[in-house]
Amino acid sequence: MILNIIQIVLAALLATAILLQARGSGVGLAFGGDGNVYRTRRGVEKKLHVFTIVLAILFFGVALVNALYNF
């Protein structure tokens, strides 16, 4: 039961982190913004990127443990 709650919380946090990252990209290009294909992440954007990776790893780990536990 506790694993299900943790997985739901991680899923919500992961979805939020992904949506926060997607907000800054692509929209500017549609309206004639900066067309750089590659740019480095700095500051808060880099921390959000790393946080998203950590959340994804945690979510996968909890899902795996939950699947094995219920097996």
ZAMARGU-4260 file (C-alpha; in steps of 0.2 Angstrom, whole numbers, plus 5000, padded with zeros to 4 digits):
<rodrens>
0) 5000/5000/5000 | 5014/5012/5005 | 5023/5008/4988 | 5008/5013/4978 | 5006/5030/4987
5) 5025/5033/4984 | 5023/5029/4966 | 5008/5040/4964 | 5018/5055/4972 | 5033/5051/4962
10) 5023/5051/4946 | 5015/5068/4950 | 5032/5075/4953 | 5040/5068/4938 | 5025/5074/4927
15) 5027/5092/4934 | 5046/5092/4932 | 5044/5087/4914 | 5031/5100/4910 | 5041/5113/4918
20) 5056/5109/4906 | 5045/5108/4891 | 5038/5125/4894 | 5054/5134/4889 | 5057/5124/4873
25) 5049/5124/4857 | 5037/5139/4859 | 5050/5152/4855 | 5055/5143/4839 | 5037/5143/4833
30) 5036/5162/4834 | 5053/5166/4827 | 5064/5164/4843 | 5081/5159/4844 | 5085/5144/4832
35) 5100/5136/4841 | 5098/5118/4841 | 5110/5115/4855 | 5113/5125/4871 | 5119/5122/4888
40) 5109/5121/4903 | 5113/5133/4917 | 5107/5137/4934 | 5089/5132/4939 | 5087/5124/4922
45) 5101/5112/4925 | 5095/5108/4943 | 5078/5104/4936 | 5085/5093/4923 | 5095/5083/4936
50) 5080/5083/4947 | 5070/5075/4933 | 5083/5062/4930 | 5083/5057/4949 | 5064/5057/4950
55) 5064/5045/4934 | 5076/5033/4942 | 5067/5033/4959 | 5050/5030/4950 | 5057/5016/4940
60) 5065/5008/4956 | 5049/5010/4966 | 5039/5003/4951 | 5051/4988/4950 | 5050/4984/4968
65) 5031/4986/4968 | 5030/4974/4954 | 5042/4961/4962 | 5033/4963/4978 | 5016/4960/4971
70) 5022/4945/4961
</rodrens>
